[in-house]
């Protein structure tokens, strides 16, 4: 979630808090909305592209630490790292391109 969207949701939460002492029906409706906003704020979406970026950073770090050389087959290593990350997260390029986790 980008910062603008997050700030918008936080402002909405603050508004909800400010009116919670009003009408009981409105209170219950807003309490439910507050809960839904909280769930949205605590979710983190992870995509296949992001796991690829993590794998690239891992390979770059291995080169920096002289564990790998730049001449090695780094794309294969990158693919192996990404596959392992995707397996743990349950990501699949064909069927499950994105997952949502809690922060």
Secondary structure, DSSP 4 states (H G I P E B T S, - for coil): --HHHHHHHHHHHHHHHHHTTS-HHHHHHHHHHHHHHHHHHTEEEEEHHHHHHHHHHHHHHHHHTTSS-TTS-HHHHHHHHHHHHHHHHT-BTTTB-EEEEE-
